[in-house]
Amino acid sequence: MDSFSNGPGTDTQGLVKWRITPDLHSLKQEVVGNVGSVLWAVMGTIGLVLLIACVNVANLLLVRAESRQLELSVRAALGAGRSRIVRELLMESALLGLVGGVLGIGVAAAGLRLLVLIGPANLPRLNEISLDPRSLLFTFILSLMSGLLFGSMPAWKYSRSQATASLGATRTVSASRERNRTRNILVVVQVAMALVLLVGAVLMIRTFQQLGMVNPGFKDAPSLETLQIAIPDSSFADPHVVTRVENNIADKLASIPGVTSVGFAGLVPMEGVELGWSAILAEGKTYEGDRPIRFFNYVSPGYFQALGTRLIAGRDFAWNEIYDPQRKVVVSENLAREEWGSAAGAIGKRIQEGPGKPWYQVIGVVEDVRYNGVDEKAPAIVYWPALIVSSYFGPYTPRTATFTVRSSRAGTPAFLNEVQQAVWSVNADLPVAQCEPCRRSTRSRWRAPHSRS
């Protein structure tokens, strides 16, 4: 950690206080993200439904065994031992469980085939999705164990003395309380589990409803098309030229029929990459303890309009401020409220990345944007202009920029082709990556502050 440097004058002790450590992720975690927790919740729900069904079947087996008391008594009178009666009842319940498992496998195979047919064509190895031997073995074992476990109740109950009693003792006018106790307990357990499942389902539905009502900081996601363009040093070494190329691309994209606004940024919401961060100090304020850490992003004029992010106070960047750096910034609403009490109070104030660093004037405040999913709090963000004069690296602009295009034609093949042609009309050597409608993702990755993309 002591060898890490973020430019001249870096306070490495500050980095230690911020507890910066390597953030290692396995390939599996990077590919599937946190889908495991969701699958465990689904498996728990399925398991609860299975228990309810098994308890119901066990109750039906108890009723069936009670109606067979005369038959069981005759078998006992003819010399059938208790173990033989138990074995017969368990064989019947196990066979019932296996038949249910076979039917379940048939339904699963049909459903899986349907999902493969309607699945997205760009999903990797879609044609390889199938029921493997491990899943079949798991289903066989689960079916067998379920049949034996819940079939053991009638087997144990009616292989005892009342099942082997004399024929005259097996017929009564009404069932005794002892005879109905097991069934009553099973009914209570079944109702309790069903109630738990119902409450869980209602809470999950309400959670999804609440998530759908959360304002992510951008609007009308289906009308947003995002594409990523990387400009290597070998193509253009001067950051000013890189910014002009990106500006020309934005102008070409804006000229496509149906496009209402275009902008670009270092990162866009739900991209799956965590924002950069740095220590940000507000002018005139004294901080006790560690300096506050704020996230940041590099944006172009028109980016907020294209994304659908509301301007709360002040104004957006202008292109003359990009090419002739005047040290202007835009901040998020939550950062403005934390530092100056209100969005309007932030306009005209100044911030810096650390003691002795240049001051930047706040010219605008935008609404909070949730970058890593609607289930995570919107970070406090400083929006630097697309081209800045960094105190660490001099003139700097992100060489990998994500363009946001707003159009009612977003996602159509014809529109994607026009987007590619617009980019290649500026420079035919630039690859167009991740050209797709706005997507949602909660995965994140650490990104060094002021790192060169």
Beta strands, then each sheet from edge to edge (+ up, - down):
strand 1: 224-230
strand 2: 259-265
strand 3: 276-279
strand 4: 281-282
strand 5: 293-299
strand 6: 311-314
strand 7: 328-332
strand 8: 350-352
strand 9: 360-366
strand 10: 381-385
strand 11: 388-390
strand 12: 394-396
strand 13: 400-407
strand 14: 432-437
sheet 1: 2+ 13- 1+ 14-
sheet 2: 3+ 5- 10- 7+ 9+ 6-
sheet 3: 3+ 5- 10- 7+ 9+ 8- 4+
sheet 4: 11+ 12-
end
